[in-house]
Amino acid sequence: MNQKLVESLAQIIRSLSDEERQLLESKIQKSDTSQQTTDLEDRLKSFEEKYEMPSKNFYQQFQASELGDSADFFEWNTYYEMLNHAHMKAS
């Protein structure tokens, strides 16, 4: 770890106004959300390829109890809901 860099960044952050700190925090949160969204989309894509079905169709069928109860399906369902929640948060 580059301790001098971290100390310099800490000094810069301490010198920011409250408004500037809020803006910085907002930018960091948006970046984190963007990375999480990308990760979730990648996970969904792997399920879509494996089961040859779009996630939206899967979700509708799974919620209607038209599919089995495999661990993959519960995981896929969770990732789909997480992505939808991330999209709602970003709006």
C-alpha positions as a Python dict, from the first residue, in 0.01 Angstrom:
ca = {
    (1, 'M'): (0, 0, 0),
    (2, 'N'): (124, 347, -84),
    (3, 'Q'): (94, 519, 253),
    (4, 'K'): (197, 863, 122),
    (5, 'L'): (-76, 850, -142),
    (6, 'V'): (-337, 750, 117),
    (7, 'E'): (-227, 1031, 349),
    (8, 'S'): (-244, 1282, 62),
    (9, 'L'): (-593, 1165, -33),
    (10, 'A'): (-707, 1187, 329),
    (11, 'Q'): (-574, 1543, 349),
    (12, 'I'): (-753, 1639, 29),
    (13, 'I'): (-1080, 1486, 150),
    (14, 'R'): (-1054, 1671, 483),
    (15, 'S'): (-1009, 1998, 292),
    (16, 'L'): (-1333, 1952, 95),
    (17, 'S'): (-1647, 2144, 182),
    (18, 'D'): (-1953, 1949, 297),
    (19, 'E'): (-2107, 1992, -48),
    (20, 'E'): (-1793, 1863, -218),
    (21, 'R'): (-1778, 1564, 18),
    (22, 'Q'): (-2141, 1479, -60),
    (23, 'L'): (-2067, 1499, -432),
    (24, 'L'): (-1764, 1272, -391),
    (25, 'E'): (-1966, 1021, -189),
    (26, 'S'): (-2240, 1025, -452),
    (27, 'K'): (-1987, 957, -730),
    (28, 'I'): (-1834, 668, -535),
    (29, 'Q'): (-2176, 514, -469),
    (30, 'K'): (-2271, 542, -837),
    (31, 'S'): (-1946, 374, -934),
    (32, 'D'): (-2006, 92, -684),
    (33, 'T'): (-2362, 47, -808),
    (34, 'S'): (-2243, 39, -1168),
    (35, 'Q'): (-1988, -233, -1090),
    (36, 'Q'): (-2246, -435, -895),
    (37, 'T'): (-2490, -404, -1185),
    (38, 'T'): (-2229, -527, -1430),
    (39, 'D'): (-2147, -823, -1205),
    (40, 'L'): (-2514, -916, -1171),
    (41, 'E'): (-2571, -887, -1546),
    (42, 'D'): (-2276, -1121, -1605),
    (43, 'R'): (-2418, -1377, -1362),
    (44, 'L'): (-2762, -1356, -1523),
    (45, 'K'): (-2610, -1400, -1868),
    (46, 'S'): (-2441, -1722, -1762),
    (47, 'F'): (-2776, -1863, -1643),
    (48, 'E'): (-2949, -1744, -1959),
    (49, 'E'): (-2691, -1924, -2170),
    (50, 'K'): (-2701, -2238, -1958),
    (51, 'Y'): (-3081, -2266, -1964),
    (52, 'E'): (-3135, -2092, -2301),
    (53, 'M'): (-3394, -1856, -2158),
    (54, 'P'): (-3402, -1479, -2096),
    (55, 'S'): (-3399, -1388, -1727),
    (56, 'K'): (-3730, -1204, -1754),
    (57, 'N'): (-3904, -1517, -1885),
    (58, 'F'): (-3734, -1732, -1624),
    (59, 'Y'): (-3840, -1499, -1344),
    (60, 'Q'): (-4204, -1498, -1454),
    (61, 'Q'): (-4212, -1876, -1480),
    (62, 'F'): (-4025, -1929, -1153),
    (63, 'Q'): (-4256, -1693, -965),
    (64, 'A'): (-4556, -1882, -1111),
    (65, 'S'): (-4407, -2210, -980),
    (66, 'E'): (-4378, -2341, -1335),
    (67, 'L'): (-4016, -2447, -1290),
    (68, 'G'): (-3843, -2680, -1049),
    (69, 'D'): (-3675, -2582, -726),
    (70, 'S'): (-3311, -2637, -815),
    (71, 'A'): (-3045, -2437, -636),
    (72, 'D'): (-2958, -2272, -970),
    (73, 'F'): (-3312, -2140, -1001),
    (74, 'F'): (-3312, -1990, -653),
    (75, 'E'): (-2975, -1829, -722),
    (76, 'W'): (-3090, -1697, -1061),
    (77, 'N'): (-3407, -1561, -902),
    (78, 'T'): (-3206, -1382, -635),
    (79, 'Y'): (-2967, -1223, -885),
    (80, 'Y'): (-3258, -1109, -1099),
    (81, 'E'): (-3428, -946, -800),
    (82, 'M'): (-3100, -786, -692),
    (83, 'L'): (-3052, -637, -1039),
    (84, 'N'): (-3407, -501, -1043),
    (85, 'H'): (-3351, -349, -700),
    (86, 'A'): (-3022, -190, -817),
    (87, 'H'): (-3201, -40, -1119),
    (88, 'M'): (-3476, 104, -898),
    (89, 'K'): (-3215, 251, -664),
    (90, 'A'): (-3031, 413, -955),
    (91, 'S'): (-3349, 581, -1083),
}
